[in-house]
Amino acid sequence: MEGARTPFASELYHGRRNYAPSVSPFSLAALIAFYNGKRNDTGKFIGTTESREYLINDSEKVTAFFEKAYQINDLEEMTREILAKRSFWSEDLTQIPTLHSEVTTYLHKIQTKGVRACIKEFN
């Protein structure tokens, strides 16, 4: 993840739309939700969704960042912290108009309804 060029980069929006299409903020929110994990007894970073556990297999730097970010109690602030991480996205994604608020909204929906229920809303 770190340092990779991402399809969420601002050139997708600036000059063409000046807003973020709804599928991209949802996808980004789903990615952020995926990284909600905790260390198990063996030190592996484990996520949970809909009562199922999964291994989050990424670098220590990335998993440590998300582990710390998820300790922030305010969802808006946590989302801002993640989107502003230049080493992940190659830029500060909070600078893309509407992206932060849309990702926060979708992340809240994913956390309360589950990702599958949210996906059904797009159909």
DRENNU-59231 format. One line per field, with one value per atom (N, C-alpha, C): residue number from 1; residue in three letters; atom name; x, y, z. Coordinates in Angstrom, 1 decimal, padded with zeros to 4 digits. Atoms other than C-alpha are relative to their C-alpha. Layout:
// residues N
resi = [NUM:...]
resn = [Ala:...]
name = [CA:...]
east = [X:...]
north = [Y:...]
up = [Z:...]
// end
This chain:
// residues 123
resi = [1:1:1:2:2:2:3:3:3:4:4:4:5:5:5:6:6:6:7:7:7:8:8:8:9:9:9:10:10:10:11:11:11:12:12:12:13:13:13:14:14:14:15:15:15:16:16:16:17:17:17:18:18:18:19:19:19:20:20:20:21:21:21:22:22:22:23:23:23:24:24:24:25:25:25:26:26:26:27:27:27:28:28:28:29:29:29:30:30:30:31:31:31:32:32:32:33:33:33:34:34:34:35:35:35:36:36:36:37:37:37:38:38:38:39:39:39:40:40:40:41:41:41:42:42:42:43:43:43:44:44:44:45:45:45:46:46:46:47:47:47:48:48:48:49:49:49:50:50:50:51:51:51:52:52:52:53:53:53:54:54:54:55:55:55:56:56:56:57:57:57:58:58:58:59:59:59:60:60:60:61:61:61:62:62:62:63:63:63:64:64:64:65:65:65:66:66:66:67:67:67:68:68:68:69:69:69:70:70:70:71:71:71:72:72:72:73:73:73:74:74:74:75:75:75:76:76:76:77:77:77:78:78:78:79:79:79:80:80:80:81:81:81:82:82:82:83:83:83:84:84:84:85:85:85:86:86:86:87:87:87:88:88:88:89:89:89:90:90:90:91:91:91:92:92:92:93:93:93:94:94:94:95:95:95:96:96:96:97:97:97:98:98:98:99:99:99:100:100:100:101:101:101:102:102:102:103:103:103:104:104:104:105:105:105:106:106:106:107:107:107:108:108:108:109:109:109:110:110:110:111:111:111:112:112:112:113:113:113:114:114:114:115:115:115:116:116:116:117:117:117:118:118:118:119:119:119:120:120:120:121:121:121:122:122:122:123:123:123]
resn = [Met:Met:Met:Glu:Glu:Glu:Gly:Gly:Gly:Ala:Ala:Ala:Arg:Arg:Arg:Thr:Thr:Thr:Pro:Pro:Pro:Phe:Phe:Phe:Ala:Ala:Ala:Ser:Ser:Ser:Glu:Glu:Glu:Leu:Leu:Leu:Tyr:Tyr:Tyr:His:His:His:Gly:Gly:Gly:Arg:Arg:Arg:Arg:Arg:Arg:Asn:Asn:Asn:Tyr:Tyr:Tyr:Ala:Ala:Ala:Pro:Pro:Pro:Ser:Ser:Ser:Val:Val:Val:Ser:Ser:Ser:Pro:Pro:Pro:Phe:Phe:Phe:Ser:Ser:Ser:Leu:Leu:Leu:Ala:Ala:Ala:Ala:Ala:Ala:Leu:Leu:Leu:Ile:Ile:Ile:Ala:Ala:Ala:Phe:Phe:Phe:Tyr:Tyr:Tyr:Asn:Asn:Asn:Gly:Gly:Gly:Lys:Lys:Lys:Arg:Arg:Arg:Asn:Asn:Asn:Asp:Asp:Asp:Thr:Thr:Thr:Gly:Gly:Gly:Lys:Lys:Lys:Phe:Phe:Phe:Ile:Ile:Ile:Gly:Gly:Gly:Thr:Thr:Thr:Thr:Thr:Thr:Glu:Glu:Glu:Ser:Ser:Ser:Arg:Arg:Arg:Glu:Glu:Glu:Tyr:Tyr:Tyr:Leu:Leu:Leu:Ile:Ile:Ile:Asn:Asn:Asn:Asp:Asp:Asp:Ser:Ser:Ser:Glu:Glu:Glu:Lys:Lys:Lys:Val:Val:Val:Thr:Thr:Thr:Ala:Ala:Ala:Phe:Phe:Phe:Phe:Phe:Phe:Glu:Glu:Glu:Lys:Lys:Lys:Ala:Ala:Ala:Tyr:Tyr:Tyr:Gln:Gln:Gln:Ile:Ile:Ile:Asn:Asn:Asn:Asp:Asp:Asp:Leu:Leu:Leu:Glu:Glu:Glu:Glu:Glu:Glu:Met:Met:Met:Thr:Thr:Thr:Arg:Arg:Arg:Glu:Glu:Glu:Ile:Ile:Ile:Leu:Leu:Leu:Ala:Ala:Ala:Lys:Lys:Lys:Arg:Arg:Arg:Ser:Ser:Ser:Phe:Phe:Phe:Trp:Trp:Trp:Ser:Ser:Ser:Glu:Glu:Glu:Asp:Asp:Asp:Leu:Leu:Leu:Thr:Thr:Thr:Gln:Gln:Gln:Ile:Ile:Ile:Pro:Pro:Pro:Thr:Thr:Thr:Leu:Leu:Leu:His:His:His:Ser:Ser:Ser:Glu:Glu:Glu:Val:Val:Val:Thr:Thr:Thr:Thr:Thr:Thr:Tyr:Tyr:Tyr:Leu:Leu:Leu:His:His:His:Lys:Lys:Lys:Ile:Ile:Ile:Gln:Gln:Gln:Thr:Thr:Thr:Lys:Lys:Lys:Gly:Gly:Gly:Val:Val:Val:Arg:Arg:Arg:Ala:Ala:Ala:Cys:Cys:Cys:Ile:Ile:Ile:Lys:Lys:Lys:Glu:Glu:Glu:Phe:Phe:Phe:Asn:Asn:Asn]
name = [N:CA:C:N:CA:C:N:CA:C:N:CA:C:N:CA:C:N:CA:C:N:CA:C:N:CA:C:N:CA:C:N:CA:C:N:CA:C:N:CA:C:N:CA:C:N:CA:C:N:CA:C:N:CA:C:N:CA:C:N:CA:C:N:CA:C:N:CA:C:N:CA:C:N:CA:C:N:CA:C:N:CA:C:N:CA:C:N:CA:C:N:CA:C:N:CA:C:N:CA:C:N:CA:C:N:CA:C:N:CA:C:N:CA:C:N:CA:C:N:CA:C:N:CA:C:N:CA:C:N:CA:C:N:CA:C:N:CA:C:N:CA:C:N:CA:C:N:CA:C:N:CA:C:N:CA:C:N:CA:C:N:CA:C:N:CA:C:N:CA:C:N:CA:C:N:CA:C:N:CA:C:N:CA:C:N:CA:C:N:CA:C:N:CA:C:N:CA:C:N:CA:C:N:CA:C:N:CA:C:N:CA:C:N:CA:C:N:CA:C:N:CA:C:N:CA:C:N:CA:C:N:CA:C:N:CA:C:N:CA:C:N:CA:C:N:CA:C:N:CA:C:N:CA:C:N:CA:C:N:CA:C:N:CA:C:N:CA:C:N:CA:C:N:CA:C:N:CA:C:N:CA:C:N:CA:C:N:CA:C:N:CA:C:N:CA:C:N:CA:C:N:CA:C:N:CA:C:N:CA:C:N:CA:C:N:CA:C:N:CA:C:N:CA:C:N:CA:C:N:CA:C:N:CA:C:N:CA:C:N:CA:C:N:CA:C:N:CA:C:N:CA:C:N:CA:C:N:CA:C:N:CA:C:N:CA:C:N:CA:C:N:CA:C:N:CA:C:N:CA:C:N:CA:C:N:CA:C:N:CA:C:N:CA:C:N:CA:C:N:CA:C:N:CA:C:N:CA:C:N:CA:C:N:CA:C:N:CA:C:N:CA:C:N:CA:C:N:CA:C]
east = [000.8:000.0:000.9:-000.7:002.6:000.8:-000.7:004.0:-000.6:000.6:001.8:-000.8:000.9:000.1:-001.4:001.4:-003.6:-001.0:001.0:-006.7:-000.8:000.7:-008.0:000.7:-000.7:-005.5:-000.8:000.8:-006.8:-000.1:000.1:-006.1:-001.2:001.2:-009.1:-001.2:001.1:-011.3:000.2:-000.3:-009.7:000.0:000.0:-010.3:-001.1:001.0:-012.8:-001.4:001.2:-015.4:000.0:-000.1:-014.2:-000.9:000.7:-016.1:000.4:-000.4:-015.6:-001.3:001.2:-018.0:-000.2:000.3:-019.8:000.6:-000.6:-018.3:001.5:-001.4:-014.7:000.1:000.0:-015.4:-000.5:000.5:-017.3:001.2:-001.1:-014.3:001.1:-001.0:-011.9:-000.5:000.6:-014.2:000.1:-000.1:-014.3:001.4:-001.4:-010.5:000.4:-000.3:-010.2:-000.7:000.7:-012.8:000.7:-000.7:-010.8:001.2:-001.2:-007.8:-000.3:000.4:-009.7:000.3:-000.5:-007.8:000.7:-000.7:-006.1:001.0:-001.0:-003.0:-000.5:000.3:-003.5:001.1:-001.1:-001.4:001.3:-001.2:001.1:000.6:-000.4:001.4:-000.5:000.6:-000.5:-001.2:001.1:-002.9:-001.2:001.2:-006.4:-001.2:001.2:-009.5:-001.3:001.2:-013.1:-001.1:001.2:-016.2:-001.1:001.1:-019.6:000.3:-000.3:-018.4:001.1:-001.1:-015.5:001.3:-001.4:-011.8:000.8:-000.9:-009.2:001.3:-001.4:-005.5:000.2:-000.3:-004.5:001.6:-001.4:-001.2:000.6:-000.7:000.7:001.2:-001.3:003.9:-000.4:000.2:004.3:-000.3:000.2:004.4:-001.5:001.4:001.0:-001.0:000.9:-000.7:000.1:-000.2:000.8:-000.8:000.7:-000.6:-001.5:001.4:-004.1:-000.4:000.3:-004.0:-000.1:000.0:-003.1:-001.2:001.1:-005.7:-001.3:001.3:-008.5:-000.1:000.1:-007.7:-000.7:000.7:-009.1:-001.5:001.4:-012.6:-001.0:000.9:-014.0:000.2:-000.1:-014.8:000.5:-000.4:-014.4:001.5:-001.4:-011.0:000.9:-000.8:-009.8:000.0:000.0:-010.9:000.9:-000.9:-009.1:001.5:-001.4:-005.9:000.4:-000.3:-006.0:000.1:-000.1:-006.8:001.1:-001.1:-004.1:001.4:-001.3:-001.4:000.7:-000.6:000.7:000.8:-000.8:003.0:-000.9:000.9:-000.1:-000.5:000.8:-001.8:000.7:-000.8:001.0:-000.4:000.5:-000.9:-001.0:001.0:-003.3:-001.4:001.4:-006.7:-001.0:001.0:-008.5:-000.1:000.1:-007.8:-000.9:001.0:-010.2:-001.4:001.3:-013.5:-001.0:001.0:-016.2:000.5:-000.5:-014.0:000.0:-000.1:-013.4:-001.4:001.3:-017.1:-000.7:000.7:-018.3:000.7:-000.6:-015.7:-000.4:000.5:-016.7:-001.4:001.3:-020.3:-000.1:000.0:-019.7:000.6:-000.6:-017.4:-000.9:001.0:-020.1:-001.0:001.0:-022.6:000.6:-000.6:-020.2:000.1:-000.1:-019.6:-001.3:001.3:-023.3:-000.8:000.9:-024.9:000.8:-000.8:-022.0:000.2:-000.4:-020.3:-000.9:000.9:-022.6:-001.3:001.2:-025.7:000.2:-000.3:-024.0:000.2:-000.1:-023.1:-001.3:001.3:-026.7:-000.7:000.6:-027.6:000.4:-000.5:-025.6:-000.7:000.6:-027.6:-001.4]
north = [-001.2:000.0:001.3:-001.2:002.5:000.4:-000.5:004.6:-000.4:000.4:003.0:001.1:-000.9:005.1:-000.5:000.5:005.0:000.6:-000.5:005.4:001.1:-001.0:007.8:001.3:-001.2:010.4:001.2:-001.1:013.9:000.3:-000.3:014.0:-000.7:000.6:011.7:001.0:-000.9:014.6:001.4:-001.4:017.9:000.2:-000.3:019.4:-000.8:000.8:016.7:000.2:000.0:016.8:001.0:-000.7:018.6:-000.5:000.7:016.1:-001.5:001.4:012.4:-000.8:000.9:009.9:-001.0:000.7:007.8:-001.3:001.4:004.4:000.1:-000.2:005.7:000.3:-000.2:007.1:-001.3:001.2:003.9:-001.0:000.9:001.8:000.3:-000.4:003.8:-000.2:000.3:003.5:-001.4:001.4:-000.2:-000.5:000.3:-000.3:000.3:-000.5:001.7:-001.0:000.9:-000.6:-001.3:001.2:-003.6:000.0:-000.2:-002.3:000.2:-000.1:-002.2:-001.3:001.3:-004.8:000.2:000.0:-005.8:-001.1:001.0:-007.8:-001.2:001.2:-011.4:-000.4:000.4:-013.3:-000.3:000.2:-014.1:001.2:-001.3:-010.5:000.2:-000.2:-011.0:001.0:-001.0:-008.2:-000.6:000.7:-009.6:001.0:-000.8:-007.9:-000.9:000.7:-008.9:000.7:-000.5:-008.5:-001.0:000.8:-009.9:-001.3:001.2:-012.3:-000.9:000.8:-013.6:000.7:-000.6:-013.0:-000.3:000.2:-012.5:000.7:-000.6:-011.8:001.2:-001.2:-008.3:-000.1:000.3:-009.1:001.2:-001.2:-005.8:000.3:-000.3:-004.2:000.5:-000.5:-003.4:001.5:-001.5:000.3:000.3:-000.2:000.1:-000.4:000.5:-002.1:000.8:-000.8:000.0:001.3:-001.3:003.2:-000.2:000.2:001.8:-000.4:000.3:000.3:001.3:-001.3:003.8:000.8:-000.8:005.5:-000.4:000.5:003.3:000.2:-000.4:004.4:001.4:-001.3:007.8:-000.2:000.2:008.0:000.7:-000.8:010.5:-000.5:000.6:008.9:001.0:-001.0:012.1:000.3:-000.3:012.9:-001.2:001.1:009.3:-000.1:000.0:009.4:001.0:-001.1:012.7:-000.4:000.4:011.3:-001.0:001.0:008.3:000.6:-000.6:010.3:001.0:-001.0:012.8:-000.6:000.7:010.1:000.0:-000.2:011.2:-001.2:001.2:008.1:-001.1:001.1:005.9:000.4:-000.4:008.0:000.9:-000.9:010.1:001.4:-001.4:013.2:000.0:-000.2:014.5:-000.1:000.1:013.2:000.8:-000.9:015.5:001.3:-001.2:018.2:-000.2:000.2:016.6:000.4:-000.5:018.4:-001.2:001.0:016.2:-001.3:001.4:013.1:-000.3:000.3:013.3:-000.2:000.1:013.8:-001.3:001.1:011.1:-001.3:001.2:008.5:-000.2:000.1:009.3:-000.6:000.4:008.8:-001.5:001.4:005.5:-000.9:000.8:004.3:-000.2:000.1:005.0:-001.1:001.0:003.0:-001.4:001.3:000.1:-000.5:000.5:000.0:-000.3:000.2:000.1:-001.1:000.9:-001.9:-001.2:001.1:-004.1:000.4:-000.3:-003.9:-000.6:000.6:-006.3:000.7:-000.8:-004.3:001.3:-001.2:-001.2:-000.2:000.3:-002.8:-000.2:000.2:-003.8:001.4:-001.3:-000.1:000.6:-000.5:000.5:-000.7:000.8:-002.1:000.6]
up = [000.0:000.0:000.0:-000.2:001.0:-001.3:001.1:-001.8:-001.4:001.2:-004.4:-000.7:000.7:-007.0:000.1:-000.3:-006.3:-001.0:000.8:-008.5:000.6:-000.7:-005.9:-000.1:000.0:-006.7:-000.7:000.3:-007.3:-001.5:001.5:-011.1:-000.5:000.4:-011.4:000.1:-000.3:-010.2:-000.5:000.4:-010.7:-001.5:001.4:-014.1:-000.7:000.7:-015.0:000.7:-000.7:-012.3:001.2:-001.3:-009.1:001.1:-001.1:-007.0:-000.2:000.1:-006.2:-000.3:000.3:-007.8:001.1:-001.2:-005.2:000.1:-000.2:-006.0:000.5:-000.5:-005.4:001.5:-001.5:-001.9:000.8:-000.7:-001.0:000.0:000.0:-002.2:000.9:-000.9:-000.2:001.4:-001.4:002.9:000.3:-000.2:002.4:000.2:-000.2:002.2:001.4:-001.4:005.4:001.0:-000.9:007.1:000.0:000.0:006.0:000.9:-000.8:007.9:001.5:-001.4:011.2:000.7:-000.5:013.1:001.4:-001.3:016.3:-000.1:-000.1:017.1:000.8:-000.8:018.2:000.9:-000.9:020.7:-000.7:000.7:018.0:-000.7:000.6:016.8:-001.4:001.3:013.6:000.1:000.0:012.6:-000.6:000.4:012.4:000.0:000.1:011.2:000.2:-000.2:011.8:-000.8:000.7:009.6:000.1:000.0:010.0:000.7:-000.9:012.8:-000.6:000.6:010.6:000.1:-000.1:011.2:-001.3:001.1:008.5:000.3:-000.2:008.4:-000.9:000.8:007.3:-000.2:000.3:005.6:-000.7:000.5:005.1:000.8:-000.8:006.3:001.4:-001.4:010.0:000.0:000.0:009.1:-000.3:000.4:007.5:001.1:-001.0:010.1:001.3:-001.2:012.9:-000.1:000.3:011.3:000.2:-000.1:011.0:001.4:-001.4:014.5:000.8:-000.8:015.9:-000.5:000.5:013.6:000.6:-000.5:014.8:001.5:-001.4:018.4:000.1:000.0:017.4:000.2:-000.2:018.8:-000.9:000.8:016.4:-001.5:001.3:013.0:-001.1:000.9:011.1:000.1:-000.2:012.6:-000.4:000.4:012.1:-001.6:001.5:008.4:-000.6:000.5:007.9:000.2:-000.3:009.5:-001.1:001.0:007.1:-001.4:001.4:003.9:-000.2:000.1:004.7:-000.1:000.0:004.8:-001.4:001.3:001.8:-000.4:000.4:001.9:-000.5:000.6:001.2:-001.3:001.2:-001.5:-000.9:000.8:-002.9:000.1:-000.3:-001.8:001.1:-001.0:000.8:-000.6:000.6:-000.2:000.6:-000.6:002.1:-000.8:000.9:-000.5:-001.2:001.1:-003.0:000.6:-000.5:-002.6:000.2:-000.4:-000.9:000.4:-000.2:-000.6:001.5:-001.4:003.1:000.6:-000.6:004.0:-000.6:000.6:001.6:000.5:-000.6:002.8:001.4:-001.4:006.4:000.0:000.0:005.6:-000.4:000.4:003.8:001.1:-001.0:006.5:001.2:-001.0:009.1:-000.4:000.5:007.0:000.0:000.0:006.6:001.4:-001.4:010.4:000.6:-000.6:011.2:-000.7:000.8:008.4:-000.5:000.6:007.1:-001.4:001.3:003.8:-001.1:001.0:002.0:-000.1:000.1:002.9:-000.7:000.6:001.7:-001.5:001.4:-001.6:-000.7:000.6:-002.2:-000.3:000.2:-002.0:-001.4:001.3:-005.2:-001.2:001.1:-007.2:-000.3]
// end
